[in-house]
């Protein structure tokens, strides 16, 4: 039995990746590695929708819903096929640890 609350809505298997430094000395570079792989519901937000937060504006392009998982933060990025998304906000819906809504911006 599938325990995913969005099983009937899931439309994407995505990777959540974290950044680390690899190499030594002057050869150190940033690298991204998959931390989690999850089925999620992802949908675009209208291009005109702007979220204002603390006097900063961010043009959020996608909304992602998934079952609760600890460790999902803005430090991660989402990879869906060849597309990449910066996580702008992670919302624990009703603070119930059952569902997360992520607001993300596609990296172009």
Secondary structure as UniProt FT lines:
FT   TURN            5..9
FT   STRAND          12..22
FT   HELIX           25..27
FT   STRAND          29..44
FT   TURN            47..48
FT   STRAND          51..53
FT   TURN            54..55
FT   STRAND          56..58
FT   STRAND          62..67
FT   TURN            70..71
FT   TURN            74..75
FT   STRAND          76..80
FT   TURN            81..82
FT   STRAND          83..92
FT   HELIX           93..95
FT   STRAND          99..107
//
